[in-house]
Amino acid sequence: MIQLKVFPFNPLQVNACLIYEPNGAGILIDPSCLNKSEFKELKDFISQNNIKLDYQLNTHGHFDHVFGIGMVKTEYSPKFLIHQGDESFLRMAGDQARSFGFEYEGDLPVPDGFLSDKDAISTGEIHLEVIHVPGHSQGSVAFYAREQGWLFSGDTLFAGGIGRTDLHGGNYEQIITSIKTRLLTLPSETLVFPGHGPQTTIGTESPDF
């Protein structure tokens, strides 16, 4: 049975979402652990559940969502995928972090490949569909687990709100279009796991648009 563990990591409380089969495959979305203590929490959980981590996927490239990529890559060698529209953020992560008051000197690996709209990511019995949702950034994506009715929306759609659009690559009209045409068209009972904050549902958020 596919299970989900959400880790709110780093001071900005990014939801790192681990989708996994106990004693089986795993996919980590937004590996955002900032330090060794947070990484140990992730490692202990992976070890306790005997998970083989095959992918680490990013909803976008902002610094707070990529803190742990290097540590995870070194430890488990999963395939690291991100949309090409946000690849440049990986090279800017240290400077971007410092501009927000964080010290981050992590070594971010080169992506093993790039995500595109409608890609299918599968390992074991886990199946995700990639939905390109530009607006928070040009390379923002969401991941949809159709069988479980789960949507991992990154910083595009939150419980009661939307992602900010005042950062590099952001566009308000674009994010609203992405939400209306790509996310709110999903079944109303779909559980939404945002990049920060509590979960919600598509049906709960739809009236606000």
Secondary structure, 3 states (H helix, E strand, C coil): CCEEEEEEECCCCEEEEEEECCCCEEEEECCCCCCHHHHHHHHHHHHHCCCEEEEEECCCCCHHHHCCHHHHHHHHCCEEEEEHHHHHHHHHHHHHHHHCCCCCCCCCCCCCEEECCCCEEEECCEEEEEEECCCCCCCCEEEEECCCCEEEEECCEECCEECCCCCCCCCHHHHHHHHHHHHCCCCCCCEEEECECCCEEHHHHHHHC
